[in-house]
Amino acid sequence: MDFYFRRTYRGALKAILLDWAGTTMDYGCYAPAVVFRQVYERMRVPISMSEARAPMGAHKKVHIHKISQIESVHQRWEETYNRPPQESDIDAMFEAFVPLQLSCLAEYADLIPGTLEAVAEFRKRGLKIGSTTGYTGEMMALLQKEAKKRGYEPDATVCATDVPEGRPAPWMCVQNAMQLGVYPFAACVKVDDTIPGIEEGLNAGMWTIGLAKTGNEIGLNEEEINRLDPEVLQTQLETVYQRMHQSGAHYVVDGIWDVSDVLDDIQSRLTRGECP
Ligand SMILES: [Mg+2]
């Protein structure tokens, strides 16, 4: 045979999968960062906010482990304990983390401005709304209730504890697609404020949109952002845009309010026969 055909999906977008903290709620993604610092403080190995935020997006237990592997933290740990952090330390810290996180989650449950309008627009486009998160099922149950009170209720929610492996593995996206009954994955878009969350979508073969301003990368809430020198903010945003583009994100925008415009572009690329 001297030629072959290649099949491409040229149909409509079917679903959008939204991350939670830093994407639809908790502007600046504060809730987990604050508690990771408390947990390490209790172990007498205080960590900075940027150390606490570095592995964001991962399963929370994996996150605790990854913090312990940051060179500066590892060094402070050895100075305190005369040995490296062990599996049992991670287990103990995760055990301490869960109730601390549960006790303060509701304080960080406000929706990011523009979320309700964006979700209404996605629905108007006929998209199903899925969601993924590094939070555990117990934490998500609480947050889903808080989100519902505020008018946000996605059609599917999959937590890191529902799958064999969290981000950057694609399983939460795959599980969403199954629950929503949508395929191919090229008809789905993943939106996230962290690099592992973007990689999760890429690994699932979905279109990805990074959110630069409202999440973990800048790490400030709306009020703090508004107080920031506009030039400083601009420089920080440029760095985040570059990091997210380099991670492979198809698009990077400031916040969820900008996502709808991007969907038009994705749809026209799909119609032309482009794959994510
Ligand atoms: Mg997030």
Residues whose N, C-alpha, C, O or C-beta is under 5 A from the ligand:
A	BS01	MG	D19 W20 A21 G22 T23 D193
